[in-house]
């Protein structure tokens, strides 16, 4: 039986995940990182580069250094930062291109989701000791402020044309959740209060003001004026980026972020909302019969997508540990243990390493693509980092 509450075990698990990718992730021909891996680590597309993968691998190596400063990850981080700035960055209109093929950026709509990971990546790189990441933090924040921030709503828009002259009417909570994550990282890197205040604004808008429109639960999709859009992607409940329904994994991810926010700006509502979101996620989505967490549910509480996604377990494990340490309540340790147990038995690839991305209800991987573009085991590695921080802080 593994001791999932042992900080050394959790740290080593994160480092093992990082080292699964390390031997083959650098692209020595085109630069940057490969971002399309099969289960055994084989790269199945050598040409495409994805902004989310680029920034998430920077994050992974940064988390690794923060967990173990003796690891030789600095060159890996710098390799990714160089590609981010030279290839992904749009020197003409600002921001970062989502995709590059053979080192050529593809001009397309710019997604706030991707821009948020740029700020998160450079902030954590600086935290990990990469000093040249420092000026990027302020520059990216200023760009976001100028092009994507909606002061009337205290939230970020979701999607713009490549030159930022047209704003898509869709609004989403997911990009604002990751902006909250990025602002917290920027605050930890710089201790500049403007980042903490922005994280607080975003968290309050999404988890209190918007959630009040949906019975305290977090809906994903909104109109241009931030009214709830109950029909967006209703005919596409398995959409990879904007699925229909409530996502319990986002409830628990918000729990984690709120508890980080509460470390630096403790306010009465933060803890209460964090706990309520976590409890709601487990109430609606834990599968008592088969084990595991369902992916989405509708307004009536009926499950829409029964598949198990790796990131949901990672975020739930981190949130459960943080709640257990904060409250002293055994029920959160029980959730932590059963999520770890499920993940270790079924998500972890005992043959090759890394985690399978999506499992069926009967606990079988649905694909041999371990990390397609945009995926990188970042959720697990980041969750382990937060778990270790929380366990070591309590010692």
C-alpha positions in Angstrom: 0.0 0.0 0.0 1.5 3.3 -1.1 1.6 6.1 1.5 -0.1 8.8 -0.5 0.1 11.3 2.4 3.9 11.1 2.4 5.4 14.2 0.8 8.4 12.3 -0.5 6.2 9.8 -2.3 4.2 12.6 -3.9 7.3 14.5 -4.9 8.9 11.5 -6.5 5.8 10.7 -8.4 5.8 14.2 -9.9 9.5 13.9 -10.8 8.9 10.4 -12.4 6.2 12.0 -14.6 8.6 14.8 -15.7 11.3 12.3 -16.4 9.0 10.2 -18.6 8.9 13.1 -21.1 12.4 14.5 -20.6 14.4 12.2 -22.9 12.3 12.9 -26.0 10.5 16.2 -25.4 13.1 18.6 -26.9 12.8 19.1 -30.6 16.4 19.6 -31.8 15.4 20.1 -35.4 12.7 22.8 -35.2 13.1 23.9 -31.6 10.7 23.9 -28.8 9.1 20.8 -27.4 7.4 17.9 -29.2 3.8 17.8 -28.2 2.3 14.6 -29.6 3.2 11.4 -27.7 1.9 7.9 -27.9 1.7 5.7 -24.7 5.3 4.5 -25.1 6.7 8.0 -25.6 6.9 7.8 -29.4 6.4 11.2 -31.1 3.6 10.8 -33.7 3.7 14.3 -35.1 7.1 16.0 -35.5 5.9 19.2 -37.0 3.1 20.7 -34.9 3.8 22.9 -31.9 1.0 23.9 -29.5 1.1 26.9 -27.2 -0.6 25.0 -24.4 2.0 22.2 -24.7 4.9 24.6 -24.8 3.8 26.5 -21.7 2.8 23.4 -19.8 6.2 21.7 -20.4 7.8 24.9 -19.1 5.5 24.6 -16.1 6.4 20.9 -15.6 10.1 21.5 -15.6 9.6 24.6 -13.3 7.6 22.5 -10.8 10.3 19.9 -11.0 13.0 22.4 -10.0 10.8 23.9 -7.3 10.3 20.3 -5.9 14.0 19.4 -6.2 16.4 22.2 -7.0 19.2 19.7 -7.7 17.4 18.5 -10.9 19.0 19.5 -14.2 15.9 21.1 -15.6 17.1 24.7 -16.2 18.2 24.2 -19.7 14.9 22.5 -20.5 13.0 25.5 -19.2 15.2 27.9 -21.2 14.7 25.8 -24.3 10.9 26.2 -24.0 11.0 29.9 -23.1 13.2 30.6 -26.2 10.6 28.9 -28.5 7.8 30.7 -26.7 9.4 34.1 -27.4 10.9 33.5 -30.8 8.1 31.4 -32.5 4.9 31.6 -30.6 5.1 35.3 -29.8 3.3 37.6 -32.3 5.7 40.5 -32.7 3.2 42.4 -34.9 -0.1 42.3 -33.0 1.0 41.1 -29.6 0.1 38.0 -27.6 1.1 34.4 -28.6 0.1 32.2 -31.5 -1.7 29.0 -30.6 -0.1 26.8 -33.2 3.1 26.6 -35.2 4.0 24.1 -37.9 7.7 23.6 -38.8 8.6 26.7 -36.9 6.0 28.8 -38.8 3.3 30.4 -36.6 -0.3 29.8 -37.8 -2.3 33.1 -37.8 -5.6 32.4 -36.2 -7.9 33.6 -33.4 -6.1 34.1 -30.2 -7.5 32.3 -27.2 -7.3 33.8 -23.7 -6.9 30.3 -22.3 -3.6 30.0 -24.1 -2.4 33.5 -23.1 -3.1 32.7 -19.5 -0.7 29.8 -19.6 2.0 32.1 -21.0 1.8 34.2 -17.8 1.6 31.2 -15.6 4.6 29.6 -17.3 7.0 32.6 -17.1 5.9 33.3 -13.5 6.7 29.7 -12.4 9.9 29.7 -14.4 11.1 32.8 -12.5 10.0 31.2 -9.2 12.2 28.2 -10.3 15.3 30.5 -10.7 15.2 31.4 -14.4 15.9 35.1 -13.9 15.4 36.1 -17.6 11.7 35.3 -17.2 11.3 38.3 -15.0 10.5 41.0 -17.6 8.1 38.7 -19.4 5.7 38.6 -16.4 5.0 42.4 -16.5 4.9 42.5 -20.3 2.4 39.7 -20.6 0.2 41.3 -17.9 0.2 44.6 -19.6 -0.7 43.0 -22.9 -3.7 41.2 -21.2 -4.8 44.4 -19.6 -4.8 46.2 -22.9 -6.4 43.6 -25.2 -8.4 41.1 -23.2 -9.6 42.6 -19.9 -13.2 43.8 -19.6 -13.3 46.2 -16.7 -17.1 46.6 -16.7 -17.3 42.9 -15.9 -14.0 42.4 -14.1 -13.4 39.3 -16.3 -11.4 38.5 -19.4 -12.9 37.9 -22.8 -12.4 34.5 -24.3 -11.4 34.8 -27.9 -10.2 37.5 -30.3 -9.2 37.8 -33.9 -5.5 37.5 -34.6 -5.1 41.4 -34.6 -7.5 41.9 -31.6 -9.8 44.1 -33.7 -12.7 41.7 -33.3 -13.9 40.1 -30.0 -15.8 36.8 -30.2 -19.2 37.0 -28.3 -18.6 33.8 -26.4 -17.5 34.2 -22.7 -16.3 31.4 -20.6 -15.3 30.7 -17.0 -12.5 28.3 -17.9 -10.1 30.9 -19.3 -10.8 33.1 -16.3 -10.1 30.2 -13.9 -6.7 29.7 -15.5 -6.1 33.5 -15.4 -6.7 33.2 -11.7 -4.0 30.5 -11.5 -1.7 32.7 -13.6 -2.2 35.7 -11.4 -1.5 33.7 -8.3 1.7 32.4 -9.8 2.7 36.0 -10.8 2.0 37.2 -7.3 4.2 34.4 -5.8 6.9 35.3 -8.3 6.9 39.0 -7.8 5.0 39.8 -4.6 3.4 42.6 -6.5 -0.1 43.1 -5.0 -1.7 44.0 -8.4 -1.6 40.3 -9.4 -3.1 39.2 -6.1 -5.9 41.7 -6.4 -6.6 40.6 -9.9 -6.8 36.9 -8.8 -9.2 38.0 -6.0 -11.4 39.9 -8.5 -11.6 37.0 -10.9 -12.3 34.4 -8.2 -15.1 36.5 -6.7 -16.7 37.2 -10.1 -16.7 33.5 -11.1 -17.3 31.6 -7.9 -19.7 34.1 -6.2 -21.3 36.5 -8.6 -21.7 34.2 -11.6 -22.2 31.1 -9.5 -25.1 32.8 -7.7 -27.0 32.7 -11.1 -26.6 28.9 -11.1 -27.4 27.8 -7.5 -23.8 28.1 -6.3 -22.5 25.8 -9.0 -20.1 26.9 -11.7 -21.5 27.0 -15.2 -19.0 27.1 -18.1 -20.6 29.1 -20.9 -21.9 32.7 -21.0 -23.1 35.3 -23.5 -21.3 38.5 -24.4 -22.9 40.2 -21.4 -22.0 37.4 -19.1 -25.5 36.0 -18.9 -25.8 32.2 -18.5 -25.9 30.4 -21.9 -27.7 27.1 -21.1 -27.6 25.9 -24.7 -24.0 26.4 -25.8 -22.6 23.1 -27.2 -25.7 21.3 -25.9 -25.4 19.0 -28.9 -21.7 18.4 -28.3 -21.4 17.3 -24.7 -18.0 15.7 -25.3 -16.5 18.8 -26.9 -12.8 18.7 -25.8 -12.5 22.4 -24.9 -16.0 23.6 -24.2 -18.1 20.7 -23.2 -21.8 21.1 -22.2 -22.8 20.8 -18.6 -21.3 21.3 -15.2 -17.7 20.0 -14.8 -17.1 18.8 -11.3 -13.3 18.8 -12.0 -13.5 22.6 -12.4 -15.3 22.8 -9.1 -12.4 21.0 -7.3 -9.8 23.0 -9.4 -11.4 26.2 -8.1 -11.3 24.8 -4.6 -7.5 24.4 -5.0 -7.1 28.0 -6.4 -9.4 29.5 -3.7 -7.3 27.9 -0.9 -4.1 29.2 -2.5 -5.8 32.7 -2.7 -6.8 32.3 1.0 -3.1 31.9 2.0 -2.4 35.5 0.9 -5.7 37.3 1.1 -7.8 35.5 3.7 -11.5 36.5 3.5 -14.5 34.9 5.0 -16.2 33.9 1.8 -13.2 32.2 0.2 -13.0 29.2 2.4 -16.7 28.7 2.5 -17.0 28.7 -1.3 -14.0 26.4 -1.7 -15.5 23.8 0.6 -19.0 24.1 -0.9 -17.7 23.6 -4.4 -15.7 20.5 -3.4 -18.5 19.0 -1.5 -20.9 19.6 -4.4 -18.5 18.0 -6.9 -18.3 14.8 -4.9 -22.0 14.7 -4.2 -22.9 14.9 -7.9 -20.1 13.1 -9.6 -18.5 10.4 -7.5 -19.5 7.0 -8.8 -20.3 4.8 -5.8 -20.8 1.7 -7.9 -17.7 1.7 -10.1 -15.5 4.2 -8.3 -14.1 7.3 -10.0 -15.5 10.7 -10.9 -17.9 11.3 -13.8 -16.9 14.1 -16.1 -20.1 16.2 -16.6 -23.6 16.5 -15.4 -26.7 18.6 -16.4 -29.0 21.0 -14.5 -31.0 18.1 -13.1 -27.9 16.4 -11.8 -28.0 13.6 -14.5 -24.6 12.4 -15.7 -23.8 13.5 -19.3 -20.3 12.0 -19.7 -19.4 9.0 -17.7 -15.7 8.9 -18.8 -12.9 9.5 -16.4 -10.5 12.3 -17.2 -7.0 12.3 -15.7 -7.0 16.0 -14.9 -10.1 15.7 -12.8 -8.5 13.2 -10.4 -5.3 15.3 -10.2 -7.2 18.5 -9.2 -9.4 16.7 -6.8 -6.5 15.1 -5.1 -4.8 18.4 -4.5 -8.0 20.1 -3.3 -8.9 17.2 -1.0 -5.4 17.3 0.6 -5.6 21.0 1.1 -9.1 20.8 2.6 -8.0 17.9 4.9 -5.1 19.9 6.2 -7.2 23.0 6.6 -10.2 21.4 8.3 -8.8 18.4 10.0 -11.8 16.5 8.7 -11.2 12.8 7.9 -13.7 12.7 5.0 -11.3 14.8 2.9 -8.4 12.4 3.5 -10.8 9.6 2.6 -11.5 11.3 -0.8 -7.8 12.0 -1.2 -6.9 8.4 -0.7 -9.6 6.9 -2.9 -8.7 9.3 -5.8 -5.0 8.4 -5.5 -5.9 4.7 -5.3 -8.0 4.9 -8.4 -5.4 6.9 -10.3 -2.5 4.8 -9.3 -4.3 1.6 -10.3 -5.8 2.7 -13.5 -4.5 6.0 -14.8 -0.8 5.4 -14.2 0.8 3.5 -17.1 2.8 0.9 -15.2 4.5 -0.3 -18.4 5.8 3.0 -19.9 5.2 5.8 -17.4 2.9 8.8 -17.4 -0.8 8.7 -17.0 -3.4 7.6 -19.5 -5.6 10.6 -20.4 -9.1 9.3 -20.5 -10.6 6.0 -19.2 -13.9 4.4 -19.9 -16.2 3.5 -17.0 -14.7 0.0 -17.0 -11.3 1.6 -16.4 -9.8 1.1 -19.9 -7.8 3.7 -21.8 -9.8 5.0 -24.7 -6.8 5.9 -26.8 -3.1 5.1 -27.2 -2.3 8.9 -27.4 -0.9 9.7 -24.0 -0.3 13.4 -24.7 -1.8 14.9 -27.9 -1.2 18.6 -28.5 -2.3 20.6 -25.4 -1.7 17.8 -22.9 1.5 17.1 -21.0 0.6 15.6 -17.5 0.8 19.2 -16.2 -2.3 18.7 -14.1 -0.8 15.8 -12.2 2.6 17.4 -11.8 1.1 20.7 -10.6 -1.3 18.9 -8.2 1.7 17.0 -6.7 3.5 20.3 -6.3 0.6 21.8 -4.4 0.1 18.7 -2.3 3.8 18.7 -1.3 3.7 22.4 -0.5 0.7 21.9 1.7 2.1 18.8 3.5 5.4 20.5 4.1 3.8 23.7 5.3 1.9 21.8 7.9 4.9 20.0 9.3 
